[in-house]
Amino acid sequence: MRESSNPGQIQAGPDERYSKAFAVSPDAITFTDLTSGRYLDVNASFERLFGYRREALLGRTATEIGIWADPNDRARLIDILKSEGVVKDFLAVTRRADGALRTCCLAGAVIPADGVDTVVLVVHDITEQLVTERALRQAADRYAKLFHSSPDAVAVTELRTGRLLEFNDNFLRVFGY
């Protein structure tokens, strides 16, 4: 740490800032050796998401532990990282220690660290988001079926202008359109 231009205030250096961001991130973050795939470090969010203790992961690979539901996903991710250096919005199904499957969105980059090409990977669990989106689509489909199959004339209008936004076939029949 170093003194800032404001008296009495201490400013954190880059390493400390990154370390704190790593520690407090709500998303899982890992550092792995690009060549071997061995975990170099994982944050507490990674431990919570996957149900493994940090000590059980360090020095091992995700393949050994069985985190990838489809190991080909890891191979695809590494191919992208080797060719482009970064990956964004990579969707993969992962497996927790208890066997539960989670859908995750990954973003990462290859960075040199201590002479080793290191993959920093941010893992965001989107399982609940996908469940919610599926439920919303199903509810919208049910609404549409009810709306269009109603024996009554049904229309949705804009309150301010009275403009028709949506109507069913019986509305057309009743009003002669």
Rosetta silent file (secondary structure, phi, psi, omega in degrees, C-alpha in Angstrom):
SEQUENCE: MRESSNPGQIQAGPDERYSKAFAVSPDAITFTDLTSGRYLDVNASFERLFGYRREALLGRTATEIGIWADPNDRARLIDILKSEGVVKDFLAVTRRADGALRTCCLAGAVIPADGVDTVVLVVHDITEQLVTERALRQAADRYAKLFHSSPDAVAVTELRTGRLLEFNDNFLRVFGY
SCORE:     score description
SCORE:     0.000 S_00000001
   1 L     0.000  154.717  179.630    0.000    0.000    0.000 S_00000001
   2 E  -137.397  160.467  178.587    1.088    3.556   -0.561 S_00000001
   3 E   -70.100  140.128  174.982    0.125    7.006    0.623 S_00000001
   4 L   -92.070  177.932  178.901   -2.364    8.797   -1.606 S_00000001
   5 L   -69.952  -17.315  175.580   -2.330   12.484   -2.413 S_00000001
   6 L   -87.698  122.512 -178.775   -4.927   12.962    0.338 S_00000001
   7 L   -58.102  137.382  176.450   -3.179   13.158    3.734 S_00000001
   8 L    83.410   -6.104 -179.430   -4.022   10.257    6.021 S_00000001
   9 L  -105.759  132.923  179.898   -5.527    8.131    3.235 S_00000001
  10 E  -105.718  135.522 -177.457   -3.748    4.986    2.092 S_00000001
  11 E  -106.782  136.515  179.995   -4.228    3.768   -1.453 S_00000001
  12 L   -79.091  143.605  174.912   -4.130    0.094   -2.412 S_00000001
  13 L   -79.318  170.695 -176.431   -1.781   -1.062   -5.143 S_00000001
  14 H   -57.697  -43.136 -178.533   -3.018   -3.050   -8.164 S_00000001
  15 H   -60.645  -41.939 -179.424   -2.175   -6.468   -6.692 S_00000001
  16 H   -67.374  -39.682  178.664   -4.130   -5.731   -3.528 S_00000001
  17 H   -62.163  -46.434  179.877   -7.116   -4.413   -5.499 S_00000001
  18 H   -63.908  -40.078  179.199   -7.214   -7.534   -7.682 S_00000001
  19 H   -62.161  -43.128  179.165   -6.829   -9.756   -4.657 S_00000001
  20 H   -67.928  -41.327  178.150   -9.747   -8.066   -2.897 S_00000001
  21 H   -61.240  -41.926  177.339  -11.924   -8.200   -6.030 S_00000001
  22 H   -59.164  -46.275 -175.452  -11.129  -11.918   -6.336 S_00000001
  23 H   -69.181  -37.687 -173.240  -12.039  -12.534   -2.707 S_00000001
  24 H   -99.071   -2.684 -177.999  -15.326  -10.602   -2.620 S_00000001
  25 L   -60.042  133.713  174.981  -16.695  -11.370   -6.084 S_00000001
  26 L   -72.180  -18.243  176.855  -20.186  -12.913   -6.011 S_00000001
  27 L   -90.999  151.114  176.772  -19.177  -14.870   -9.116 S_00000001
  28 E   -70.940  136.066  177.541  -16.881  -17.868   -9.002 S_00000001
  29 E  -131.313  136.375  177.197  -13.352  -17.092  -10.186 S_00000001
  30 E  -129.399  153.669  167.981  -10.572  -19.558  -10.916 S_00000001
  31 E  -120.978  122.905  178.869   -6.951  -19.384  -11.951 S_00000001
  32 E  -130.193  154.367  174.176   -5.728  -22.473  -13.801 S_00000001
  33 E   -73.654  122.997 -177.683   -2.565  -23.426  -15.642 S_00000001
  34 L   -58.150  -42.009 -175.258   -3.429  -23.261  -19.371 S_00000001
  35 L   -71.985  -52.070 -174.675   -1.227  -26.223  -20.257 S_00000001
  36 L   -90.110  -23.245 -176.268   -2.064  -28.700  -17.498 S_00000001
  37 L    81.033    4.591 -177.826   -5.504  -27.389  -16.507 S_00000001
  38 E   -74.364  138.443  176.955   -4.538  -27.586  -12.821 S_00000001
  39 E   -66.922  129.684  174.154   -6.227  -25.198  -10.414 S_00000001
  40 E   -99.244  -33.217  176.806   -3.839  -22.574   -9.064 S_00000001
  41 E  -165.326  152.256  173.956   -6.489  -20.751   -7.030 S_00000001
  42 E  -139.801  151.111  178.529  -10.258  -20.482   -6.606 S_00000001
  43 L   -93.069  175.082 -177.697  -12.295  -17.943   -4.668 S_00000001
  44 H   -63.125  -32.804  178.474  -14.900  -18.566   -1.959 S_00000001
  45 H   -65.070  -34.374  175.831  -17.734  -18.113   -4.473 S_00000001
  46 H   -65.126  -43.320  177.581  -16.295  -21.006   -6.485 S_00000001
  47 H   -58.201  -45.707 -179.423  -16.267  -23.142   -3.337 S_00000001
  48 H   -65.942  -44.485 -177.654  -19.931  -22.276   -2.659 S_00000001
  49 H   -63.485  -44.537 -172.898  -21.072  -22.807   -6.243 S_00000001
  50 H   -99.674  -11.600  175.799  -19.408  -26.166   -6.725 S_00000001
  51 L    77.965   21.303  177.579  -19.388  -27.513   -3.172 S_00000001
  52 L  -114.181  146.675  172.274  -15.658  -28.211   -2.994 S_00000001
  53 L   -78.997  144.450 -179.353  -13.138  -26.860   -0.508 S_00000001
  54 H   -51.258  -44.964 -176.855  -10.307  -24.864   -2.051 S_00000001
  55 H   -61.523  -29.614 -179.798   -7.733  -27.257   -0.630 S_00000001
  56 H   -77.647  -16.349 -176.689   -9.370  -30.194   -2.430 S_00000001
  57 H   -96.821  -38.478 -173.488   -9.122  -28.388   -5.773 S_00000001
  58 E   -57.643  130.489 -179.801   -5.625  -26.889   -5.842 S_00000001
  59 L    87.010   -9.251  178.596   -3.256  -28.898   -8.004 S_00000001
  60 L  -106.739  169.364  178.606   -6.086  -30.933   -9.540 S_00000001
  61 E  -107.929  159.518  176.551   -7.953  -30.410  -12.813 S_00000001
  62 H   -62.760  -31.864  179.073  -11.646  -29.833  -13.458 S_00000001
  63 H   -67.894  -43.583  177.476  -11.603  -33.009  -15.545 S_00000001
  64 H   -60.145  -39.434 -176.409  -10.235  -35.069  -12.636 S_00000001
  65 H   -80.775  -25.249  179.513  -12.903  -33.647  -10.351 S_00000001
  66 L    87.428   30.154 -179.008  -15.685  -34.005  -12.943 S_00000001
  67 L   -70.944  -33.547 -179.685  -16.869  -30.385  -12.994 S_00000001
  68 E   -82.424  120.803  175.811  -17.625  -30.415  -16.715 S_00000001
  69 L   -63.171  -37.184  175.279  -20.860  -32.302  -17.475 S_00000001
  70 L  -122.547  105.718 -177.915  -19.509  -32.606  -21.026 S_00000001
  71 H   -57.017  -21.552  177.060  -15.682  -32.666  -21.067 S_00000001
  72 H   -64.721  -26.220  177.202  -15.801  -31.515  -24.701 S_00000001
  73 H   -61.860  -41.713  178.527  -16.964  -28.121  -23.392 S_00000001
  74 H   -62.728  -43.143  179.882  -13.621  -27.664  -21.657 S_00000001
  75 H   -61.083  -42.543  177.860  -11.771  -28.584  -24.840 S_00000001
  76 H   -63.199  -43.030  179.394  -13.822  -26.026  -26.814 S_00000001
  77 H   -60.248  -47.206 -179.253  -13.175  -23.362  -24.156 S_00000001
  78 H   -64.652  -39.051  177.634   -9.417  -23.998  -24.207 S_00000001
  79 H   -59.880  -43.564  178.832   -9.360  -23.931  -28.035 S_00000001
  80 H   -64.161  -45.461 -179.531  -11.023  -20.492  -27.991 S_00000001
  81 H   -62.403  -40.105 -179.888   -8.643  -19.229  -25.309 S_00000001
  82 H   -68.762  -35.848 -177.409   -5.580  -20.491  -27.203 S_00000001
  83 H   -85.936  -34.443 -174.669   -6.693  -18.954  -30.488 S_00000001
  84 H  -112.451  -17.244 -179.702   -8.255  -15.692  -29.268 S_00000001
  85 L    83.662  -19.169  179.003   -6.802  -15.175  -25.797 S_00000001
  86 E  -141.787  158.620  174.545  -10.260  -14.372  -24.376 S_00000001
  87 E  -142.651  140.354  178.373  -13.687  -15.944  -24.189 S_00000001
  88 E  -134.654  148.239  174.640  -17.034  -14.330  -23.377 S_00000001
  89 E    52.568   42.676  177.932  -20.548  -15.689  -22.885 S_00000001
  90 E   -89.125  114.697 -178.968  -19.448  -19.319  -23.076 S_00000001
  91 E   -92.606  134.997  179.335  -22.355  -21.480  -21.882 S_00000001
  92 E  -151.628  147.853  173.504  -21.640  -24.831  -20.277 S_00000001
  93 E   -92.462  129.459 -177.440  -23.362  -27.313  -18.011 S_00000001
  94 E  -118.966  165.721 -178.342  -21.278  -28.026  -14.929 S_00000001
  95 E  -123.006  128.576  176.079  -21.512  -30.553  -12.109 S_00000001
  96 L   -77.468  170.803  177.353  -21.350  -29.769   -8.399 S_00000001
  97 L   -60.210  -32.627 -179.941  -19.715  -32.045   -5.820 S_00000001
  98 L   -84.212    3.865  177.838  -23.196  -33.365   -4.926 S_00000001
  99 L    91.479  -10.660 -179.828  -23.852  -34.254   -8.590 S_00000001
 100 L   -66.098  139.424  179.004  -26.345  -31.416   -9.234 S_00000001
 101 E   -92.099  140.910  178.549  -26.043  -29.864  -12.672 S_00000001
 102 E  -132.349  139.949  174.227  -25.754  -26.085  -13.080 S_00000001
 103 E   -94.833  128.416 -175.611  -25.740  -24.030  -16.268 S_00000001
 104 E  -126.382  149.571  172.996  -23.007  -21.430  -16.212 S_00000001
 105 E  -108.372  125.020 -174.410  -21.912  -18.517  -18.359 S_00000001
 106 E  -114.676  146.769  172.266  -18.135  -18.191  -18.456 S_00000001
 107 E  -138.883  141.310 -178.169  -15.783  -15.391  -19.399 S_00000001
 108 E  -163.885  174.644  179.451  -12.043  -15.602  -19.249 S_00000001
 109 E  -152.283  158.620  173.628   -8.636  -14.666  -20.538 S_00000001
 110 E   -96.975  127.035  178.477   -5.128  -16.021  -20.712 S_00000001
 111 E  -131.016  141.711  174.679   -2.660  -13.966  -18.689 S_00000001
 112 E   -77.153  131.549  177.870    1.034  -14.562  -18.024 S_00000001
 113 E  -144.430  118.884  179.322    1.692  -15.001  -14.311 S_00000001
 114 L    53.839   40.585  177.243    5.014  -16.101  -12.833 S_00000001
 115 L    76.563    8.429 -179.032    6.132  -17.472  -16.196 S_00000001
 116 E  -120.043  132.567  171.948    2.993  -19.613  -16.620 S_00000001
 117 E   -70.133  115.528 -172.777    0.162  -18.982  -19.084 S_00000001
 118 E  -114.044  136.393  175.261   -2.711  -18.752  -16.644 S_00000001
 119 E   -96.004  120.826  169.799   -6.422  -18.850  -17.390 S_00000001
 120 E  -100.272  125.430 -173.923   -8.503  -16.515  -15.266 S_00000001
 121 E  -128.632  127.750  175.786  -12.101  -17.632  -15.559 S_00000001
 122 E  -104.187  127.063 -174.803  -15.212  -15.959  -14.170 S_00000001
 123 E  -116.979  117.746  179.986  -18.135  -18.363  -13.766 S_00000001
 124 E  -112.443  119.216 -179.808  -21.667  -16.983  -13.424 S_00000001
 125 E   -75.054  117.794  179.950  -24.406  -19.481  -12.503 S_00000001
 126 L  -112.674   15.408 -176.911  -27.455  -18.800  -14.705 S_00000001
 127 H   -56.314  -51.459 -178.004  -29.445  -21.906  -13.773 S_00000001
 128 H   -65.169  -37.272  177.363  -32.183  -20.031  -11.888 S_00000001
 129 H   -60.575  -43.304  179.124  -32.380  -17.376  -14.601 S_00000001
 130 H   -65.675  -39.454  177.753  -32.991  -20.077  -17.218 S_00000001
 131 H   -62.507  -44.686  179.640  -35.669  -21.712  -15.034 S_00000001
 132 H   -63.572  -44.668  179.238  -37.408  -18.344  -14.612 S_00000001
 133 H   -61.484  -41.072  178.676  -37.220  -17.584  -18.341 S_00000001
 134 H   -63.547  -43.540  179.268  -38.699  -21.009  -19.147 S_00000001
 135 H   -63.396  -40.133  178.394  -41.540  -20.442  -16.647 S_00000001
 136 H   -65.152  -41.519  177.443  -42.268  -17.010  -18.161 S_00000001
 137 H   -62.885  -42.205  178.894  -42.379  -18.473  -21.679 S_00000001
 138 H   -64.465  -41.423  178.482  -44.752  -21.219  -20.504 S_00000001
 139 H   -64.338  -41.348  178.485  -46.998  -18.664  -18.765 S_00000001
 140 H   -63.891  -40.543  177.568  -47.043  -16.499  -21.908 S_00000001
 141 H   -63.289  -42.431  178.189  -47.963  -19.544  -24.018 S_00000001
 142 H   -63.123  -44.293  178.662  -50.811  -20.425  -21.609 S_00000001
 143 H   -58.776  -46.489 -178.475  -52.059  -16.834  -21.667 S_00000001
 144 H   -62.063  -42.528  179.139  -52.002  -16.776  -25.477 S_00000001
 145 H   -63.950  -44.026  177.880  -53.918  -20.062  -25.712 S_00000001
 146 H   -63.248  -45.901 -178.738  -56.544  -18.846  -23.220 S_00000001
 147 H   -58.729  -49.432 -174.380  -56.830  -15.452  -24.901 S_00000001
 148 H   -79.915  -19.279 -179.975  -57.248  -16.858  -28.405 S_00000001
 149 H   -99.150    1.627 -179.364  -59.508  -19.775  -27.440 S_00000001
 150 L   -63.703  137.660  176.250  -61.939  -17.722  -25.326 S_00000001
 151 L   -73.414  -12.340  178.953  -65.573  -17.937  -26.507 S_00000001
 152 L   -88.602  158.668  172.495  -65.888  -14.227  -25.610 S_00000001
 153 L   -78.397  117.943 -176.259  -64.804  -11.299  -27.738 S_00000001
 154 L  -125.931  133.262  177.663  -61.559  -10.195  -26.097 S_00000001
 155 E  -140.480  151.354  173.208  -59.376   -7.220  -26.987 S_00000001
 156 E  -114.650  127.089 -178.904  -56.453   -5.404  -25.422 S_00000001
 157 E  -123.404  160.261  173.682  -56.386   -1.675  -26.040 S_00000001
 158 L   -80.023  124.846 -173.641  -54.082    1.199  -25.226 S_00000001
 159 L   -57.858  -47.096 -173.997  -55.766    3.067  -22.375 S_00000001
 160 L   -69.192  -41.107 -173.866  -54.886    6.583  -23.488 S_00000001
 161 L  -105.352  -17.391 -175.898  -55.750    6.264  -27.191 S_00000001
 162 L    78.215    3.249 -179.129  -58.119    3.287  -27.323 S_00000001
 163 L   -63.644  133.684  177.802  -55.953    1.796  -30.067 S_00000001
 164 E   -70.190  127.913  177.880  -56.369   -1.982  -30.451 S_00000001
 165 E  -103.428  -36.571 -178.660  -53.192   -3.811  -29.529 S_00000001
 166 E  -158.472  147.580  178.960  -54.405   -7.390  -29.642 S_00000001
 167 E  -155.158  158.499 -179.703  -57.705   -9.206  -30.161 S_00000001
 168 L   -99.094  173.730 -177.765  -58.997  -12.731  -30.604 S_00000001
 169 H   -61.780  -36.185  179.724  -60.953  -14.266  -33.498 S_00000001
 170 H   -66.191  -29.327  174.418  -64.261  -13.976  -31.604 S_00000001
 171 H   -62.228  -45.195  178.973  -63.725  -10.217  -31.325 S_00000001
 172 H   -61.980  -43.323 -179.501  -63.485  -10.075  -35.114 S_00000001
 173 H   -63.835  -48.769 -176.573  -66.619  -12.231  -35.482 S_00000001
 174 H   -63.384  -40.422 -175.097  -68.720  -10.258  -32.970 S_00000001
 175 H   -96.894    3.535  171.850  -67.754   -6.858  -34.374 S_00000001
 176 L    74.110   26.133  177.762  -67.835   -7.918  -38.008 S_00000001
 177 L   -95.120    0.000    0.000  -64.230   -7.296  -38.930 S_00000001
